[in-house]
Amino acid sequence: MAFDVTILGSGSAKPTRTRCPSAHAVFHGDRLFLVDCGEGTQMQMARCSIAIERVHSIFLTHLHADHALGIFGLIASLSMSSRTAPLTVYAHGSFEPVFRQTVAFFVNRMSFELTFVPIDSEANTVIYEDNGITVTTVPLRHRVPTCGFIFREKPFPPNLKPGVVEEHHLSLAQIARLKEGQDIVLEDGELLSAGECLYQKRHPVSYAYLSDTLFTRRAIPMVEGVDLLYHEATYMADLLALAKQTGHSTTLQAAEFAKSAGAGKLIVGHYSARYTDLAPLLGEVRSVFQNAVLAIEGQSHRVAWH
């Protein structure tokens, strides 16, 4: 399996002619998840040839307009598409009354089950799980309750090292016990350790989305070793004071976070509307963390087995 992440929105509070508010489409197997749903998300999905009917769940980091306003239009469109599959929305609990009232106002006939799951933005806890992945909240520091999300594949079953079966003439029952992590005793009394016989053929991958936030060391161990990290970089380094005032991060802070977390690859986004040329932002990021790219709307990033 793999995660495929498509950037739907890369701007910050004020949309521009070239940048939409925050949203990522995250594919894993046959499931599509949205992380944030800023204004115009469904139109961006259409431009990227992503069918809105595929959306399985929506995760909102916080309740600012540029991260959440698009959800109502998306749900209204889904209700007109004869969707029958359930849809689950994960967001801060204070949003539920407004969410349900607004949906009820605009959607006359709901053809599918709509579930709202309140999340605790201060907790580092698993909020979603299926056969292949988990989604865990990552507490962040912003002007309102905010959390990021880390998507992790579940570990794959280990494989027996080549030659083990033939060397020890193992039965099917013994093979099964070893794969379950149990040591076995051979006919000659030798103890065969599962740890010595097994290896991980494929390593599960991960993707984290952290926006909006001040630089926060508390979150580093929660995403340590993440394969693909999206971290907001609203401002360049010279506007550090403004970043602190507004609850955002700079390019250098995003890069330092990725470096400290041991991330494999960094995507920066949530650019202030003041920036038209993004090359200087990327230059600052790469001065600290080389394997970094800009969030460009319509582009996709794959995190595959390794």
C-alpha positions in Angstrom: 0.0 0.0 0.0 0.9 3.7 -0.1 -0.4 7.1 0.7 -1.0 9.5 -2.2 -1.5 13.1 -1.2 -2.9 15.7 -3.6 -2.6 19.4 -2.6 -6.0 21.0 -3.1 -5.3 24.3 -1.3 -2.0 25.9 -0.3 -3.0 29.5 0.7 -3.7 31.0 4.1 -6.6 33.1 5.4 -7.1 35.2 2.2 -7.5 33.3 -1.1 -5.6 34.7 -4.1 -6.0 34.2 -7.8 -3.5 31.4 -7.7 -4.0 29.8 -4.3 -7.0 28.4 -2.6 -7.5 27.8 1.2 -6.3 24.7 2.9 -7.2 21.2 1.9 -5.4 17.9 1.2 -6.8 14.8 -0.5 -5.3 11.6 1.1 -5.7 8.3 -0.8 -5.0 4.9 0.8 -6.2 1.9 -1.1 -9.8 2.5 -2.1 -10.4 5.1 0.5 -10.2 8.9 0.2 -9.8 11.2 3.2 -9.9 15.0 3.2 -7.8 16.9 5.6 -9.2 20.4 6.0 -11.9 21.6 3.7 -11.4 25.3 2.9 -13.7 27.3 0.6 -13.6 25.9 -3.0 -12.4 22.4 -2.0 -14.9 20.6 -4.2 -14.0 22.8 -7.2 -10.3 22.0 -6.7 -11.2 18.3 -6.5 -13.0 18.7 -9.9 -9.9 20.3 -11.4 -7.8 17.4 -10.1 -10.3 14.8 -11.5 -11.1 13.6 -8.0 -14.7 12.5 -7.6 -16.3 14.0 -4.5 -18.4 10.8 -4.1 -15.2 8.9 -3.1 -14.7 10.9 0.1 -14.8 8.5 3.1 -14.1 10.9 6.0 -13.2 14.6 6.6 -10.8 15.7 9.2 -10.8 19.4 10.3 -7.7 20.7 12.1 -9.5 23.8 13.6 -12.5 26.0 13.1 -11.1 28.9 11.1 -12.9 29.8 7.8 -10.0 29.0 5.5 -9.9 25.4 6.9 -13.6 24.6 7.2 -16.0 26.7 5.1 -15.9 24.3 2.1 -17.5 21.5 4.0 -21.0 22.7 3.6 -21.0 23.1 -0.2 -19.3 19.7 -0.5 -22.0 18.0 1.6 -24.7 19.8 -0.3 -23.3 18.5 -3.6 -23.0 15.0 -2.2 -26.7 15.0 -1.2 -27.5 15.8 -4.8 -25.4 12.9 -6.1 -27.6 10.2 -4.7 -24.7 9.1 -2.4 -25.6 6.3 0.0 -22.3 5.5 1.6 -21.9 7.1 5.1 -19.7 10.1 5.6 -17.9 10.9 8.9 -16.6 14.3 9.9 -14.0 14.7 12.7 -13.7 18.1 14.2 -13.6 20.0 17.5 -16.8 19.4 19.5 -17.8 23.0 19.6 -18.5 22.8 15.9 -21.2 20.2 16.0 -24.3 22.4 16.8 -23.3 24.9 14.0 -22.4 22.1 11.7 -25.7 20.2 12.0 -27.8 23.4 11.9 -26.1 24.7 8.8 -26.3 21.3 7.0 -30.0 21.1 7.9 -30.6 24.6 6.6 -29.0 24.0 3.2 -29.7 20.3 2.6 -33.3 19.3 2.2 -32.9 15.6 1.6 -29.9 13.7 3.0 -29.4 10.4 1.1 -26.6 9.1 3.3 -25.8 8.8 7.0 -23.8 11.8 8.2 -21.8 11.2 11.4 -20.0 13.9 13.5 -17.2 12.7 15.8 -16.0 15.4 18.3 -12.2 15.4 18.8 -10.1 16.6 21.7 -7.5 19.0 20.2 -5.3 18.6 23.3 -5.1 14.8 23.1 -2.6 12.7 21.2 -5.0 9.8 20.5 -6.2 7.5 17.7 -9.5 8.8 16.4 -9.8 6.6 13.3 -8.9 3.0 12.5 -9.5 0.5 9.7 -7.8 -2.6 8.6 -4.9 -0.8 7.1 -4.3 2.5 8.9 -4.8 4.6 12.0 -5.3 8.4 12.2 -4.0 10.1 15.4 -4.4 13.6 16.6 -1.4 15.8 17.2 -2.0 18.8 19.5 -0.9 22.1 18.0 -0.7 25.7 19.3 -2.9 28.3 17.5 -5.4 31.0 18.4 -8.2 28.5 18.7 -8.1 24.8 19.6 -6.2 23.1 16.9 -4.7 19.7 16.2 -2.8 18.1 13.3 -3.2 14.5 12.1 -0.8 11.7 11.4 -1.9 8.8 9.1 0.0 5.6 9.8 -0.1 2.3 8.1 -0.4 -0.7 10.4 2.6 -3.0 10.6 2.7 -5.7 8.0 2.9 -9.4 9.1 6.5 -10.4 9.3 8.1 -12.9 6.9 10.3 -15.9 7.7 13.9 -15.4 6.6 14.8 -17.3 3.5 16.1 -20.8 4.2 14.7 -21.1 7.8 11.9 -23.6 6.9 14.3 -25.9 4.9 17.1 -25.7 7.4 15.0 -26.8 10.4 12.4 -28.8 8.5 9.5 -26.8 10.0 5.9 -28.0 9.9 3.1 -25.7 9.0 2.1 -25.4 12.7 5.6 -24.4 13.6 5.7 -21.8 10.8 2.4 -20.4 12.0 3.7 -20.1 15.6 6.9 -18.4 14.5 4.9 -15.9 12.4 2.8 -15.1 15.5 6.0 -14.2 17.4 6.2 -17.4 19.4 9.5 -19.3 20.0 9.4 -23.0 19.3 11.3 -26.0 20.5 12.6 -28.4 17.8 12.7 -32.2 18.0 16.4 -32.1 19.1 15.6 -29.7 21.9 17.0 -26.6 20.2 15.1 -23.4 21.0 14.3 -21.5 17.8 13.7 -17.8 18.5 11.0 -16.0 16.5 13.0 -12.8 16.7 15.9 -14.5 14.9 13.8 -16.1 12.2 11.5 -13.2 11.2 12.1 -10.0 9.3 10.0 -7.1 8.1 9.8 -7.3 4.3 7.9 -4.0 3.9 7.9 -1.1 6.4 4.6 0.8 6.9 4.6 4.4 5.9 3.2 7.6 7.4 2.0 11.1 6.5 1.4 14.0 8.9 -0.5 17.3 8.4 0.4 20.1 10.8 -1.4 23.4 10.3 -2.0 26.0 11.7 0.5 26.3 14.6 3.3 28.1 16.3 6.5 26.1 16.5 5.9 23.4 19.1 8.5 21.0 20.3 5.8 19.0 22.1 4.6 17.6 18.8 8.0 16.4 17.6 8.0 13.0 19.3 4.4 12.4 18.1 5.4 12.4 14.5 9.0 11.2 14.9 10.3 9.4 11.8 7.3 10.4 9.7 7.8 9.7 6.0 6.0 12.7 4.6 5.4 15.8 6.7 3.2 18.8 5.7 4.0 21.8 8.0 2.7 25.2 7.6 5.1 28.0 6.7 3.0 31.1 6.6 5.8 33.6 6.8 9.5 33.9 5.9 12.0 34.2 8.8 12.1 38.0 8.9 8.4 38.0 10.0 9.0 35.8 13.1 7.3 38.4 15.4 4.2 38.4 13.2 4.2 34.6 13.1 4.2 34.5 16.9 1.5 37.2 17.1 -0.9 35.3 14.7 -0.1 31.8 15.9 1.8 30.6 12.8 5.2 29.3 11.8 8.0 30.6 9.6 9.9 28.8 6.9 12.9 28.1 9.2 10.7 26.9 12.0 9.0 24.4 9.7 12.4 23.2 8.5 13.7 22.9 12.0 10.7 20.9 13.1 11.1 18.5 10.2 14.8 18.1 11.0 14.2 17.5 14.7 11.4 15.0 13.9 13.6 13.0 11.4 11.0 13.4 8.7 11.7 11.8 5.3 10.3 14.6 3.2 8.8 18.0 4.0 6.1 19.9 2.2 5.5 23.5 3.2 2.4 25.5 2.6 -0.3 27.9 4.0 1.6 30.8 2.4 0.7 34.4 3.3 -1.0 36.2 0.5 1.8 38.8 0.6 4.1 36.3 -1.3 3.8 36.0 -5.0 7.2 34.4 -5.6 7.6 31.3 -3.5 11.2 30.5 -4.4 12.7 32.5 -1.5 10.5 30.6 0.9 11.8 27.3 -0.4 15.3 28.6 -0.2 15.0 29.4 3.5 13.5 26.0 4.2 16.2 24.1 2.3 18.9 26.0 4.1 17.9 23.8 7.1 16.2 20.8 5.7 17.2 19.9 2.1 14.5 17.3 1.2 11.7 19.9 1.1 9.2 21.0 -1.6 6.5 23.7 -1.9 2.8 22.8 -1.7 1.6 23.4 -5.3 -2.1 22.9 -5.9 -2.8 20.0 -8.2 0.5 18.2 -7.5 0.5 14.8 -5.8 3.1 13.2 -3.5 3.4 9.4 -3.0 4.6 7.8 0.1 5.3 4.1 -0.7 6.7 1.0 1.0 10.3 1.1 1.8 
